[in-house]
Amino acid sequence: MSAPEHQSSEDDLLCRMRAFVVITSQPSDPQAEKVQFSGFIPVVSNFDYLLGVPREQDLPIHVTYPNPSLQPVVDTDEPRPSFLQGTCVRVFGYLHIDYDREGKPHLSLAATSVRPALEDPSITESVGEPCIDCLVGVVTGIPVDRPECRVYNLRVFAGHCSCSDCVRTCWKGMTHHCWYDVYCVAFKSARLVNSRWPQINDACAVIGFIVGLYKAGDSVGPLIELGAMNALPSPERREDSLLG
């Protein structure tokens, strides 16, 4: 499979993501340094029969972003956007996943950009997102390997913030580290039949689209329909950190 363009950097520890989000809770204190709100991402899957993923899902997500009222004004003639309950927005930032005691994943996004969106959230086929712009992790399992597709369990090493005023991931810096799991599905084709597919313990760079939640055994995580995935060179440094 072709690999996304990638350079080793601190961003290896993060998952960059774009998404269309419908806000379901009133954003938090407008005077706070960070604004927080809850919402959902409407997604459409083509894997309902193949992998048992519901065709349409609303994925809950928690978003934090820098307070726009505290940012420098670039154009005084342009009003600052106001994001209220029921507003549809496009967000860009860094994805993180937390798990509750039952092992259910909870998605959160440290957003660097939140912009109004004009799409009707009921027309999910036209959304074309959420898109994973870059994700780096280690293959820890291959729960599905069929003639038509293969599913990879990818463990992502992620930065997680423990700032006193934060409850989830943020842009202030990483004070400790943790991991979470995602699943990546790739269709097989005649063109790829002789290609080297990633194997267990390979460190991989990935781009693609989130198409719902997928369960393999006792583990649940986002399912990414792959646009590109390839093993990175010298994966040992990540294997020692993630799998040791």
C-alpha positions as a LaTeX table, in Angstrom:
\begin{tabular}{lrrr}
\hline
Residue & $x$ (\AA) & $y$ (\AA) & $z$ (\AA) \\
\hline
Met1 & 0.00 & 0.00 & 0.00 \\
Ser2 & 1.21 & 3.53 & $-0.65$ \\
Ala3 & 2.45 & 5.47 & 2.36 \\
Pro4 & 1.40 & 8.94 & 3.42 \\
Glu5 & 4.19 & 11.49 & 3.32 \\
His6 & 5.67 & 11.54 & 6.79 \\
Gln7 & 8.59 & 12.98 & 8.71 \\
Ser8 & 9.55 & 11.93 & 12.20 \\
Ser9 & 8.66 & 14.64 & 14.71 \\
Glu10 & 6.84 & 15.24 & 17.98 \\
Asp11 & 3.60 & 14.92 & 16.00 \\
Asp12 & 4.33 & 11.17 & 15.86 \\
Leu13 & 2.71 & 11.11 & 19.31 \\
Leu14 & $-0.54$ & 12.59 & 18.08 \\
Cys15 & $-3.36$ & 11.92 & 15.64 \\
Arg16 & $-4.17$ & 14.93 & 13.46 \\
Met17 & $-7.82$ & 15.00 & 12.46 \\
Arg18 & $-10.46$ & 17.09 & 10.63 \\
Ala19 & $-14.12$ & 16.61 & 11.43 \\
Phe20 & $-17.65$ & 17.97 & 10.96 \\
Val21 & $-19.22$ & 18.30 & 14.44 \\
Val22 & $-22.77$ & 19.12 & 15.54 \\
Ile23 & $-22.64$ & 20.85 & 18.95 \\
Thr24 & $-25.00$ & 19.26 & 21.48 \\
Ser25 & $-24.04$ & 21.20 & 24.64 \\
Gln26 & $-23.73$ & 24.91 & 25.27 \\
Pro27 & $-20.02$ & 25.88 & 25.14 \\
Ser28 & $-18.43$ & 26.50 & 28.53 \\
Asp29 & $-17.51$ & 29.80 & 30.25 \\
Pro30 & $-16.95$ & 32.39 & 27.51 \\
Gln31 & $-14.28$ & 34.07 & 29.68 \\
Ala32 & $-12.20$ & 30.92 & 30.15 \\
Glu33 & $-8.89$ & 30.48 & 28.38 \\
Lys34 & $-10.27$ & 27.35 & 26.76 \\
Val35 & $-13.79$ & 26.78 & 25.51 \\
Gln36 & $-15.23$ & 23.27 & 25.81 \\
Phe37 & $-18.29$ & 21.67 & 24.30 \\
Ser38 & $-19.72$ & 18.26 & 23.50 \\
Gly39 & $-21.08$ & 17.20 & 20.14 \\
Phe40 & $-21.32$ & 14.36 & 17.69 \\
Ile41 & $-19.72$ & 13.45 & 14.37 \\
Pro42 & $-22.18$ & 11.99 & 11.81 \\
Val43 & $-20.50$ & 9.16 & 9.90 \\
Val44 & $-21.59$ & 6.79 & 7.17 \\
Ser45 & $-20.10$ & 3.30 & 6.82 \\
Asn46 & $-19.99$ & 0.89 & 3.90 \\
Phe47 & $-19.01$ & $-1.93$ & 6.23 \\
Asp48 & $-22.42$ & $-2.84$ & 7.63 \\
Tyr49 & $-22.52$ & $-6.25$ & 5.93 \\
Leu50 & $-18.79$ & $-6.89$ & 5.68 \\
Leu51 & $-17.78$ & $-6.07$ & 9.27 \\
Gly52 & $-21.08$ & $-5.49$ & 11.05 \\
Val53 & $-20.53$ & $-1.76$ & 11.52 \\
Pro54 & $-23.86$ & 0.17 & 11.49 \\
Arg55 & $-24.25$ & 2.12 & 8.28 \\
Glu56 & $-24.98$ & 5.43 & 10.04 \\
Gln57 & $-23.60$ & 6.44 & 13.42 \\
Asp58 & $-23.33$ & 9.58 & 15.51 \\
Leu59 & $-19.99$ & 9.46 & 17.32 \\
Pro60 & $-19.96$ & 11.58 & 20.52 \\
Ile61 & $-16.88$ & 13.79 & 20.89 \\
His62 & $-15.64$ & 16.36 & 23.43 \\
Val63 & $-13.91$ & 19.41 & 21.94 \\
Thr64 & $-11.67$ & 22.05 & 23.53 \\
Tyr65 & $-10.29$ & 25.07 & 21.69 \\
Pro66 & $-8.61$ & 28.41 & 22.50 \\
Asn67 & $-11.09$ & 31.09 & 23.47 \\
Pro68 & $-11.56$ & 33.25 & 20.33 \\
Ser69 & $-12.35$ & 36.33 & 22.45 \\
Leu70 & $-8.82$ & 36.14 & 23.89 \\
Gln71 & $-7.12$ & 35.86 & 20.50 \\
Pro72 & $-5.70$ & 38.91 & 18.66 \\
Val73 & $-8.16$ & 40.50 & 16.24 \\
Val74 & $-6.84$ & 40.28 & 12.68 \\
Asp75 & $-9.75$ & 41.96 & 10.87 \\
Thr76 & $-11.85$ & 44.31 & 13.00 \\
Asp77 & $-14.59$ & 44.37 & 10.33 \\
Glu78 & $-15.14$ & 40.62 & 10.56 \\
Pro79 & $-17.26$ & 39.50 & 13.54 \\
Arg80 & $-15.96$ & 36.69 & 15.69 \\
Pro81 & $-17.86$ & 33.44 & 15.20 \\
Ser82 & $-20.20$ & 32.31 & 17.98 \\
Phe83 & $-20.63$ & 28.58 & 18.46 \\
Leu84 & $-23.84$ & 27.77 & 20.28 \\
Gln85 & $-25.79$ & 24.59 & 20.97 \\
Gly86 & $-27.09$ & 23.22 & 17.69 \\
Thr87 & $-24.37$ & 24.90 & 15.62 \\
Cys88 & $-22.56$ & 22.84 & 13.00 \\
Val89 & $-18.81$ & 23.41 & 12.93 \\
Arg90 & $-15.70$ & 22.07 & 11.24 \\
Val91 & $-12.82$ & 21.37 & 13.59 \\
Phe92 & $-9.15$ & 20.60 & 13.10 \\
Gly93 & $-6.88$ & 19.35 & 15.86 \\
Tyr94 & $-5.50$ & 16.39 & 17.73 \\
Leu95 & $-7.59$ & 13.33 & 18.55 \\
His96 & $-7.33$ & 11.42 & 21.81 \\
Ile97 & $-9.35$ & 8.50 & 23.16 \\
Asp98 & $-10.07$ & 7.77 & 26.81 \\
Tyr99 & $-11.74$ & 4.60 & 28.13 \\
Asp100 & $-14.27$ & 4.20 & 30.92 \\
Arg101 & $-14.39$ & 1.27 & 33.34 \\
Glu102 & $-16.39$ & $-0.79$ & 30.86 \\
Gly103 & $-13.77$ & $-0.21$ & 28.16 \\
Lys104 & $-16.00$ & 2.10 & 26.12 \\
Pro105 & $-13.98$ & 4.65 & 24.12 \\
His106 & $-14.60$ & 8.38 & 24.54 \\
Leu107 & $-13.28$ & 10.65 & 21.80 \\
Ser108 & $-11.86$ & 14.09 & 22.55 \\
Leu109 & $-10.29$ & 16.66 & 20.28 \\
Ala110 & $-7.84$ & 19.43 & 21.18 \\
Ala111 & $-8.84$ & 21.80 & 18.39 \\
Thr112 & $-6.56$ & 24.39 & 16.86 \\
Ser113 & $-9.32$ & 25.59 & 14.51 \\
Val114 & $-13.12$ & 25.72 & 14.86 \\
Arg115 & $-15.09$ & 27.21 & 11.97 \\
Pro116 & $-18.78$ & 27.42 & 11.08 \\
Ala117 & $-20.08$ & 24.73 & 8.73 \\
Leu118 & $-22.95$ & 25.15 & 6.31 \\
Glu119 & $-23.79$ & 21.51 & 5.66 \\
Asp120 & $-27.06$ & 20.03 & 6.81 \\
Pro121 & $-26.06$ & 17.44 & 9.47 \\
Ser122 & $-28.86$ & 15.14 & 8.29 \\
Ile123 & $-27.17$ & 14.78 & 4.89 \\
Thr124 & $-24.29$ & 12.73 & 6.22 \\
Glu125 & $-23.29$ & 11.42 & 2.80 \\
Ser126 & $-22.13$ & 14.91 & 1.80 \\
Val127 & $-20.00$ & 15.51 & 4.87 \\
Gly128 & $-16.97$ & 13.59 & 3.58 \\
Glu129 & $-15.33$ & 13.57 & 7.01 \\
Pro130 & $-13.99$ & 12.89 & 9.65 \\
Cys131 & $-10.59$ & 12.62 & 8.04 \\
Ile132 & $-7.44$ & 11.36 & 9.72 \\
Asp133 & $-4.68$ & 13.55 & 8.29 \\
Cys134 & $-1.87$ & 11.69 & 10.03 \\
Leu135 & $-1.75$ & 8.88 & 12.57 \\
Val136 & 1.29 & 6.87 & 13.64 \\
Gly137 & 1.07 & 3.65 & 15.64 \\
Val138 & 2.19 & 0.05 & 15.96 \\
Val139 & 0.27 & $-2.95$ & 14.59 \\
Thr140 & $-0.65$ & $-5.14$ & 17.56 \\
Gly141 & $-3.09$ & $-7.50$ & 15.84 \\
Ile142 & $-4.92$ & $-8.45$ & 12.64 \\
Pro143 & $-8.41$ & $-9.50$ & 13.82 \\
Val144 & $-9.82$ & $-9.87$ & 10.28 \\
Asp145 & $-8.00$ & $-11.21$ & 7.21 \\
Arg146 & $-10.39$ & $-12.12$ & 4.40 \\
Pro147 & $-10.03$ & $-12.30$ & 0.62 \\
Glu148 & $-11.77$ & $-8.94$ & 0.28 \\
Cys149 & $-10.33$ & $-6.98$ & 3.23 \\
Arg150 & $-7.96$ & $-6.93$ & 6.16 \\
Val151 & $-8.41$ & $-5.18$ & 9.53 \\
Tyr152 & $-5.45$ & $-3.98$ & 11.57 \\
Asn153 & $-5.43$ & $-3.21$ & 15.29 \\
Leu154 & $-3.16$ & $-0.16$ & 15.62 \\
Arg155 & $-1.89$ & 1.05 & 18.99 \\
Val156 & $-1.31$ & 4.79 & 19.02 \\
Phe157 & 1.15 & 6.38 & 21.45 \\
Ala158 & $-0.46$ & 9.70 & 22.39 \\
Gly159 & 0.38 & 12.78 & 24.39 \\
His160 & $-2.07$ & 13.47 & 27.20 \\
Cys161 & $-2.28$ & 16.66 & 29.24 \\
Ser162 & $-2.54$ & 16.74 & 33.04 \\
Cys163 & $-2.73$ & 20.52 & 33.42 \\
Ser164 & $-4.67$ & 21.54 & 36.52 \\
Asp165 & $-7.41$ & 23.25 & 34.46 \\
Cys166 & $-7.76$ & 20.50 & 31.86 \\
Val167 & $-9.81$ & 17.35 & 31.87 \\
Arg168 & $-8.63$ & 16.03 & 28.52 \\
Thr169 & $-6.03$ & 16.49 & 25.82 \\
Cys170 & $-4.90$ & 20.07 & 25.18 \\
Trp171 & $-2.34$ & 22.11 & 23.25 \\
Lys172 & $-0.36$ & 23.30 & 26.30 \\
Gly173 & 2.10 & 20.44 & 26.18 \\
Met174 & 2.42 & 16.79 & 27.06 \\
Thr175 & 3.15 & 16.08 & 30.71 \\
His176 & 2.72 & 12.34 & 30.51 \\
His177 & 1.97 & 9.77 & 27.85 \\
Cys178 & $-0.53$ & 7.02 & 27.27 \\
Trp179 & $-1.92$ & 4.93 & 24.42 \\
Tyr180 & $-5.16$ & 4.04 & 22.73 \\
Asp181 & $-6.30$ & 1.63 & 20.01 \\
Val182 & $-7.86$ & 2.15 & 16.59 \\
Tyr183 & $-8.82$ & $-0.29$ & 13.83 \\
Cys184 & $-7.84$ & 0.21 & 10.21 \\
Val185 & $-9.58$ & $-1.58$ & 7.34 \\
Ala186 & $-8.03$ & $-1.99$ & 3.89 \\
Phe187 & $-9.65$ & $-3.47$ & 0.82 \\
Lys188 & $-7.59$ & $-6.02$ & $-1.07$ \\
Ser189 & $-7.25$ & $-5.70$ & $-4.81$ \\
Ala190 & $-5.39$ & $-7.35$ & $-7.67$ \\
Arg191 & $-3.04$ & $-4.38$ & $-7.78$ \\
Leu192 & $-2.03$ & $-4.93$ & $-4.16$ \\
Val193 & $-1.88$ & $-8.73$ & $-4.18$ \\
Asn194 & 1.92 & $-8.81$ & $-4.40$ \\
Ser195 & 2.50 & $-5.80$ & $-2.16$ \\
Arg196 & 4.06 & $-6.10$ & 1.26 \\
Trp197 & 1.26 & $-5.56$ & 3.74 \\
Pro198 & 2.13 & $-4.26$ & 7.23 \\
Gln199 & 2.72 & $-7.00$ & 9.78 \\
Ile200 & 2.40 & $-7.25$ & 13.55 \\
Asn201 & 4.96 & $-5.01$ & 15.34 \\
Asp202 & 5.34 & $-2.75$ & 12.29 \\
Ala203 & 5.18 & 0.98 & 13.05 \\
Cys204 & 2.87 & 2.55 & 10.47 \\
Ala205 & 1.77 & 5.96 & 9.24 \\
Val206 & $-1.90$ & 6.15 & 8.30 \\
Ile207 & $-4.38$ & 8.50 & 6.63 \\
Gly208 & $-8.06$ & 7.76 & 6.08 \\
Phe209 & $-11.64$ & 8.32 & 7.22 \\
Ile210 & $-13.38$ & 7.32 & 10.45 \\
Val211 & $-16.44$ & 5.25 & 9.52 \\
Gly212 & $-17.74$ & 4.25 & 12.95 \\
Leu213 & $-16.83$ & 2.15 & 15.97 \\
Tyr214 & $-15.60$ & $-1.42$ & 15.60 \\
Lys215 & $-15.39$ & $-4.19$ & 18.19 \\
Ala216 & $-12.82$ & $-6.97$ & 18.07 \\
Gly217 & $-12.95$ & $-9.31$ & 21.06 \\
Asp218 & $-13.32$ & $-7.15$ & 24.17 \\
Ser219 & $-11.81$ & $-4.06$ & 22.56 \\
Val220 & $-13.76$ & $-1.21$ & 20.92 \\
Gly221 & $-12.24$ & 1.61 & 18.91 \\
Pro222 & $-12.75$ & 3.87 & 15.90 \\
Leu223 & $-12.68$ & 2.12 & 12.52 \\
Ile224 & $-10.60$ & 3.94 & 9.89 \\
Glu225 & $-11.15$ & 3.23 & 6.21 \\
Leu226 & $-7.61$ & 3.50 & 4.91 \\
Gly227 & $-6.55$ & 5.92 & 2.24 \\
Ala228 & $-2.88$ & 5.02 & 2.72 \\
Met229 & $-0.85$ & 2.96 & 5.18 \\
Asn230 & 2.71 & 1.75 & 5.18 \\
Ala231 & 5.29 & 0.49 & 7.63 \\
Leu232 & 7.85 & 3.08 & 8.72 \\
Pro233 & 11.59 & 2.32 & 8.86 \\
Ser234 & 13.29 & 1.43 & 12.14 \\
Pro235 & 10.16 & 0.61 & 14.14 \\
Glu236 & 12.10 & $-0.81$ & 17.10 \\
Arg237 & 12.13 & 2.46 & 19.00 \\
Arg238 & 8.32 & 2.55 & 19.03 \\
Glu239 & 7.91 & $-1.16$ & 19.75 \\
Asp240 & 9.99 & $-0.85$ & 22.92 \\
Ser241 & 7.81 & 2.01 & 24.16 \\
Leu242 & 4.42 & 0.58 & 23.24 \\
Leu243 & 4.71 & $-3.15$ & 23.55 \\
Gly244 & 7.26 & $-3.67$ & 26.28 \\
\hline
\end{tabular}
